[in-house]
Every structure is written in C-alpha cells, then in structure tokens.
C-alpha cells in the first residue's frame, strides 16, 4: 500500500466517528445533487418570479438578471 493510503487508513482507524460523519455528509451532498437539489446556490438568473420583473409592470432590467452575461 502506498504511504498516503496507509496514513489515510490509520487516520480513519484513529478517528472513526469523524470519518463516519464526513462520509455521511459527503453521501448526503451527493445524494441531494443526484436528486436535483441545489445545496450551494442556483444558476437560475431568471427574474420571472421577482417583483418588477418582466411578468409585471415596469421591468427595470429588460428581462435579464442583474448578473446577465452573454
């Protein structure tokens, strides 16, 4: 076994609770991502549901989000 893997295995054996919590957090994050949940932000820059957007009167940004890039 390479030195890195051996050191990693010893760390897991030394702190099994922390390794289990890290594995549970990673599994939760990956599972939520595969189901379509955005946990760290949303790329949707649509303003259709905001007040003053293009769906209501007086859309100030012409139908584009504040950070619109071509």
Buried (B, 14 or more C-beta within 10 A) or exposed (E): EEEEEEEEEEEBEEEEEEBEEEEEEEEEEEEEEEEEEEEEEEEEEEBEEEEEBBEEEEBEEEEBEEEEEE
